[in-house]
């Protein structure tokens, strides 16, 4: 059985403690970070050891957005940031849209070749010039451009066999504080926030499989952080926007989520609000005791994970090399 928790491990190979933790039925996936990676062969070995833990296999996730958020670098193509792709778009819209598609394809194809199932991409936050944590992770300051680029990026991912997860719903670009370290509050009206939601509407119409929440309070809508808000996740995202895909929480260990209470409270409240799968990154030793508290009411999310397992088709190396060459030319075009 696969439960709703996606957690992380501390090293480049599994310890006995890691193996015992990942056997817990409440765990459904593992998210990898730079500290889990040395090179491709080591990554293959690590992923294989994770997937041997249980059946159905645990899913393996990563943030491989491009630019400064690329966890695996050695032996991998250095992906451009979303902003780099937006600059190509500003020079020539068709080239920009094509560069986003190529980047999505290359990113996904390289990960799938190592048996990594999903990258939490693309970022669809609007660049208002306010958020330092988003900044170059955003495609553009224009919601229309973000929508067009994100659709193309998602198409590239899907063409390689990987599902897409857009983030951070409903939008992280308009707040200066970083939700990793503070509690951002966005006082804008819903009419203003609709600019941030536009890319999600476009992607949902194109069969978006996943959305990740933002740990932000939008005071004109609800006094709860969106990750823990049924108004945002059930009423707006599910009902108003007719979204049928998977809702991922952002990492529940981030400072912005701490005020909710204990980790058990955070998990319960995010699931109750409408999250399907939960990120619990860099857990401490308390994770085992907390997971034990859920033993009488385990939530089986096996069917949910099946919806985002990759549909892998063999990618010809020459095809991948050709796309890397084409993308490089577009990025270097003056």
KALINVEN-V666144 format. One line per field, one symbol per residue. ss: DSSP state (H for helix, E for strand, L for the rest). Layout:
# KALINVEN-V666144
ss = ???
This chain:
# KALINVEN-V666144
ss = LLLLEEELLLLLLLLHHHHHHHHLLLEEEEEELHHHLLLHHHHHHHHHHHHLLLLLLLEEEELEEELLEELLLLLLLLLLLHHHHHHHHHHLHHHHHHHHHHHHHHHHHHHHHLLLLEELLLELLLLLLLLLLLHHHLLLLLHHHHHHHHHHHHHHHHHHLLLLEEEEELLLLLLLLLLLLLLLEELLLHHHHHHHHHHHHHHHLLLLLEEEELLLEELLLLLLEHHHLHHHHHHHHHHHLLLLLEEEEEELLLHHHHLLLLHHHHHHHHHHHLLLEEEELLLLLLHHHHHHLLHHHLLLLHHHHHLLLLLLLLLLHHHHHHHHHHHHHHHHLL
